[in-house]
């Protein structure tokens, strides 16, 4: 399992964070997604042999959010 942090600066409320967290159920290989609109950050725990960081950012984009891998 791998853990990656993503910057999601266009989250505005708790509902935005909940929408992103809800993606964990529909993405194979993703164990958990934790999102905070206050921190503008999303953390995903996933099986890197099943799903890539690009696929995770793409799933966020489908919901209307811009997620970028956090370089920190």
Steps between C-alpha positions, in 0.01 A plus 500: 500500500613851420388830654501818291396854581330718239433873501137578415467876521151520353326326792274755671304312764446180690279366220790536255720293730227239544455468122870428459501255790207319341717411199683235705207263455504525121874487430654153498818483703418804716476412866423844646466863398513772762432857389511834682362813336666717765843359418418471127644151516397144422688191617450166326615157613505265203656197334742650250492179293126548440457877465734790426524853638387627158186286518425643846542859378285415198224370728510829692484689170184306406340653810613849398809533721860566407725262695879520475753275666637684803877521459561533874 
